[in-house]
Amino acid sequence: MIDQYSYQWFIQQFEKTKNTAEEFILSVDKNLFLKAPTEDRWSIAECYSHLINYGDLYFDNISSAISVNGNTANSSNRSFPPRWLAQKIISLFEPPYKIKLKTIKSMKPVDTSGYSRMELLDEYLNLQNRLIAELENAHQKNVHLGRSKVSHPIFPIIKMTLSECFLLLEAHQRRHQWQAEQTLHVLKEHQVIG
């Protein structure tokens, strides 16, 4: 059994993200993929566009922190749990979410009208693969994910451990995966009613 918050556990979470997204996106009719259920809600494509933009910002900070924090972990098989307050904040992102958070302007989805499902899926899977590669790199370099700090990519005054950064990113991805699934459900209901 893999210890929660270990390198392997984090890798497993991002592998699950890949599998869930691939299965879901390939199951969505290409016409519904780009369609928003209402004017003020995102389409499925926009959910993933947002995650790619957000993930790319996190990736740069993660990669930099890992590159300068080698040989800080005592054991390469240890667990790196988040601090209590960070865990509480991360829990706000867990789906199904009860608190709707306003997306800052720079993180709004790009225009996805020209995207194909496969193009967006490839970009999203590429992001997951890069995150997994960074975790493998951290493991190889014995980076202590619970002590190595990284700045939040949007609010640099906020410092997180790498463990918290990976947890927040992963919870945020599940939040919008759930949103995409809810969007598909609403769109299918409208098809049946209409």
GIGI-V274963 format. One line per field, one symbol per residue. ss: DSSP state (a for helix, b for strand, c for the rest). phi: phi as a letter, one per 20 degrees, with the letter a starting at -180 (. if undefined). psi: psi as a letter, one per 30 degrees, with the letter a starting at -180 (. if undefined). A space follows every 50 residues. Layout:
ss = ???
phi = ???
psi = ???
This chain:
ss = ccccccaaaaaaaaaaaaaaaaaaaaaccaaaaccccccccccaaaaaaa aaaaaaaaaaaaaaaaaacccccccccccccccaaaaaaaaccccccccc ccccaaacccccccccaaaaaaaaaaaaaaaaaaaaaaaaccccccccbb bcccccccbbbaaaaaaaaaaaaaaaaaaaaaaaaaaaaaaaac
phi = .effmegfffgfffffggffffffffeegfffgeeefbfedeffgfgfgg ffgfffffggffgffffdcfldefcfdedcfffgffffffffefefedde efefgfdffffdfefdgffffgffffgfffffffffffffelfefedfdb effddgfedcfggfffffffffffgeffffffffgfffffffff
psi = kkkkgleeeeeeefeeeeeeeeeeeffkkfefefkkelfglkleeeeeee eeeeeeeeeeeeeeeefghlhfkekfglkillleeeeeeefffklkkfkk kkklefgkkljgffkleeeeeeeeeeeeeeeeeeeeeeeeghkjffeklk kkfeiffkklleeeeeeeeeeeeeefeeeeeeeeeeeeeeeee.
